């Protein structure tokens, strides 16, 4: 799991990168929760998400948004962080020029950033959004959502009520040509305390299903 430093709009960005064994493997970008509430790339869920993709043969990058850890710059309320995420994808693509597709996975604030990034990058073919803060941020930019993906939430989330996420899912489900799958983890709060294992089981099952379909179609 080599440490990497790459250039972002606000200076150096610190990351961890795991190269795939095959040259045309897909890329996975993992985005961490809110920087002002202790979110870093070493968050337990981010770390586990990273290995869900590593174990399925992706080239995977997780990184610290500006102002976190050794990443330069200051918190920018999502605007700069979206630019950081775009720079991370650019970096991963530069060292994986034969990769045809990319997945984005984010947790909480990172889910919001990730879904904005997939609107801008047509090569993103799948996403995983864990506890997207649909009551705290505007998700109306998803019009239409260009990629199929998974939204996972806890039924005991006091930060982002399940009803807020349900509204987002229902809106996205009306679009033709994409499939939004929703899973609810029983007993899980916003931080998935004591429920990381069932969360990762949901993520892994979804990835296996999607990747199996991709192989069958080629």
C-alpha positions as CSV (number, residue, x, y, z in Angstrom):
1,X,0.0,0.0,0.0
2,X,2.5,2.7,-1.1
3,X,2.1,6.2,0.0
4,X,1.7,8.7,-2.9
5,X,1.9,12.4,-3.2
6,X,0.3,14.1,-6.2
7,X,-0.5,17.7,-7.2
8,X,-3.9,19.1,-6.5
9,X,-5.4,22.6,-7.1
10,X,-4.4,23.7,-3.5
11,X,-1.0,22.0,-3.4
12,X,0.2,18.5,-2.6
13,X,-2.3,15.8,-1.9
14,X,-1.4,12.8,0.3
15,X,-2.8,9.4,-0.7
16,X,-2.5,5.6,-0.6
17,X,-2.5,3.8,-3.8
18,X,-2.7,0.1,-4.7
19,X,-1.8,-0.9,-8.3
20,X,-3.7,-3.7,-10.0
21,X,-1.9,-6.7,-11.3
22,X,-3.3,-6.3,-14.9
23,X,-2.8,-3.2,-17.0
24,X,-6.4,-2.5,-18.1
25,X,-8.0,-3.0,-14.7
26,X,-10.6,-0.5,-13.6
27,X,-9.8,2.3,-11.2
28,X,-11.4,2.8,-7.8
29,X,-11.4,6.2,-6.1
30,X,-12.4,6.3,-2.4
31,X,-13.6,9.5,-0.7
32,X,-13.5,10.2,3.0
33,X,-16.1,11.9,5.3
34,X,-16.2,15.5,6.4
35,X,-12.7,17.0,7.1
36,X,-14.0,19.2,9.9
37,X,-15.5,16.4,11.8
38,X,-12.4,14.1,11.9
39,X,-12.8,12.6,8.4
40,X,-9.6,11.2,6.9
41,X,-8.5,8.6,4.4
42,X,-7.8,6.3,7.3
43,X,-11.4,6.3,8.5
44,X,-12.4,2.7,9.2
45,X,-15.1,2.6,6.5
46,X,-12.9,4.3,3.9
47,X,-10.1,1.8,4.7
48,X,-12.4,-1.1,4.3
49,X,-14.0,0.2,1.1
50,X,-10.4,0.5,-0.3
51,X,-9.8,-3.2,0.3
52,X,-13.2,-4.2,-1.2
53,X,-11.9,-2.8,-4.5
54,X,-8.3,-4.0,-4.1
55,X,-9.5,-7.5,-3.5
56,X,-11.5,-7.4,-6.8
57,X,-8.5,-6.4,-8.9
58,X,-9.0,-2.6,-9.1
59,X,-6.2,0.0,-9.1
60,X,-7.4,1.9,-6.0
61,X,-6.6,5.3,-4.6
62,X,-7.7,6.9,-1.4
63,X,-6.5,10.3,-0.3
64,X,-6.8,13.1,2.1
65,X,-8.8,16.2,1.0
66,X,-7.1,19.5,1.3
67,X,-6.0,20.5,4.8
68,X,-6.2,16.9,6.1
69,X,-3.1,15.0,7.2
70,X,-0.3,16.0,4.9
71,X,-2.5,17.4,2.1
72,X,-2.0,21.1,1.6
73,X,-4.6,23.8,1.5
74,X,-7.7,24.6,3.6
75,X,-11.2,23.2,3.9
76,X,-13.3,24.7,1.0
77,X,-16.9,23.6,1.8
78,X,-17.0,21.0,-1.0
79,X,-16.0,23.2,-3.9
80,X,-12.2,22.6,-3.5
81,X,-12.8,19.1,-2.4
82,X,-14.5,18.3,-5.6
83,X,-11.5,19.6,-7.5
84,X,-9.2,17.5,-5.2
85,X,-11.3,14.4,-6.2
86,X,-11.0,15.3,-9.9
87,X,-7.2,15.6,-9.5
88,X,-7.1,12.2,-7.8
89,X,-9.0,10.6,-10.7
90,X,-6.6,12.4,-13.2
91,X,-3.6,11.1,-11.3
92,X,-5.0,7.5,-11.2
93,X,-5.7,7.7,-14.9
94,X,-2.3,9.0,-15.7
95,X,-0.6,6.0,-14.1
96,X,-3.2,3.6,-15.6
97,X,-3.6,4.9,-19.2
98,X,-5.2,1.6,-20.3
99,X,-8.0,1.6,-17.7
100,X,-11.3,2.0,-19.5
101,X,-13.6,2.5,-16.5
102,X,-13.7,3.9,-13.0
103,X,-15.8,3.5,-9.9
104,X,-16.3,6.1,-7.2
105,X,-17.0,5.2,-3.6
106,X,-17.6,7.7,-0.8
107,X,-18.8,7.8,2.8
108,X,-21.0,10.7,4.1
109,X,-19.5,14.0,2.9
110,X,-17.3,11.9,0.5
111,X,-20.5,10.4,-1.0
112,X,-21.7,13.9,-1.8
113,X,-18.4,14.8,-3.4
114,X,-18.3,11.4,-5.3
115,X,-21.7,11.8,-6.8
116,X,-20.8,15.3,-8.0
117,X,-17.6,13.9,-9.6
118,X,-19.5,11.2,-11.5
119,X,-21.7,13.9,-13.0
120,X,-18.6,15.4,-14.6
121,X,-16.8,12.2,-15.7
122,X,-18.5,10.0,-18.2
123,X,-15.9,7.2,-17.6
124,X,-17.4,6.6,-14.1
125,X,-19.5,3.5,-14.6
126,X,-20.5,2.7,-11.0
127,X,-20.7,4.3,-7.6
128,X,-21.1,3.3,-4.0
129,X,-22.6,6.0,-1.7
130,X,-22.6,5.2,2.0
131,X,-24.8,7.4,4.2
132,X,-25.1,10.3,1.6
133,X,-26.1,13.4,3.6
134,X,-29.2,14.1,1.6
135,X,-30.6,16.4,4.3
136,X,-27.5,18.5,4.7
137,X,-26.4,19.1,1.1
138,X,-28.1,19.7,-2.2
139,X,-28.2,16.6,-4.4
140,X,-30.3,18.2,-7.2
141,X,-27.3,18.2,-9.5
142,X,-28.1,14.5,-10.1
143,X,-30.3,15.4,-13.1
144,X,-30.0,12.9,-14.6
145,X,-27.7,10.6,-12.7
146,X,-25.4,9.1,-15.4
147,X,-24.4,5.8,-13.7
148,X,-25.9,2.9,-11.8
149,X,-24.9,2.5,-8.2
150,X,-25.5,1.4,-4.7
151,X,-26.8,3.7,-1.8
152,X,-26.3,2.2,1.7
153,X,-27.8,3.7,4.8
154,X,-28.3,2.7,8.5
155,X,-31.8,2.6,9.9
156,X,-30.5,4.2,13.2
157,X,-28.8,7.1,11.5
158,X,-29.6,10.2,13.6
159,X,-27.4,12.5,11.5
160,X,-29.1,11.8,8.1
161,X,-32.6,10.3,8.6
162,X,-33.4,7.4,6.5
163,X,-36.4,9.3,5.0
164,X,-34.0,11.9,3.5
165,X,-32.1,9.3,1.7
166,X,-35.3,7.5,0.7
167,X,-36.4,10.7,-1.1
168,X,-33.1,10.8,-3.0
169,X,-33.3,7.2,-4.0
170,X,-36.9,7.5,-5.2
171,X,-36.0,10.5,-7.3
172,X,-33.1,8.7,-8.9
173,X,-35.1,5.5,-9.5
174,X,-37.4,7.3,-11.9
175,X,-34.6,7.6,-14.5
176,X,-34.4,5.3,-17.4
177,X,-31.3,3.3,-18.2
178,X,-29.8,3.3,-14.8
179,X,-30.4,1.1,-11.7
180,X,-30.1,2.5,-8.2
181,X,-29.9,-0.2,-5.6
182,X,-30.6,0.7,-2.0
183,X,-29.7,-1.3,1.0
184,X,-30.4,-0.5,4.7
185,X,-28.1,-1.9,7.4
186,X,-30.1,-2.9,10.4
187,X,-29.0,-1.3,13.7
188,X,-26.5,1.0,12.0
189,X,-26.0,4.6,13.0
190,X,-24.4,7.2,10.7
191,X,-20.9,6.0,11.6
192,X,-21.7,2.3,11.3
193,X,-20.4,1.6,14.8
194,X,-20.3,-2.1,15.4
195,X,-21.9,-2.7,11.9
196,X,-18.9,-2.2,9.6
197,X,-18.8,-6.0,8.8
198,X,-22.5,-6.2,7.6
199,X,-21.9,-2.9,5.7
200,X,-18.9,-4.4,3.8
201,X,-20.8,-7.6,3.1
202,X,-23.5,-5.4,1.3
203,X,-20.8,-3.6,-0.6
204,X,-18.9,-6.7,-1.6
205,X,-22.1,-8.5,-2.7
206,X,-23.1,-5.6,-4.9
207,X,-19.6,-5.3,-6.5
208,X,-19.5,-9.0,-7.2
209,X,-22.9,-8.8,-8.9
210,X,-22.0,-5.8,-11.0
211,X,-18.6,-7.1,-12.0
212,X,-20.1,-10.4,-12.9
213,X,-22.5,-8.7,-15.3
214,X,-19.7,-6.6,-16.8
215,X,-17.7,-9.8,-17.6
216,X,-20.8,-11.5,-19.1
217,X,-21.5,-8.6,-21.4
218,X,-18.0,-8.4,-22.9
